[in-house]
């Protein structure tokens, strides 16, 4: 869907991705970029 709309996407992952709360990762994601 995003590709069809012309949006770029990225995937963040790592050894401990997903451990912890979703709010915690929402805060960390932009910092990791």
ChimeraX attribute file (.defattr): number of C-alpha atoms within 10 A of each C-alpha:
attribute: neighborCount
match mode: 1-to-1
recipient: residues
	/A:1	6
	/A:2	8
	/A:3	8
	/A:4	7
	/A:5	7
	/A:6	8
	/A:7	8
	/A:8	8
	/A:9	7
	/A:10	5
	/A:11	6
	/A:12	11
	/A:13	9
	/A:14	7
	/A:15	6
	/A:16	7
	/A:17	9
	/A:18	12
	/A:19	9
	/A:20	9
	/A:21	8
	/A:22	10
	/A:23	8
	/A:24	11
	/A:25	16
	/A:26	10
	/A:27	10
	/A:28	11
	/A:29	12
	/A:30	9
	/A:31	8
	/A:32	8
	/A:33	6
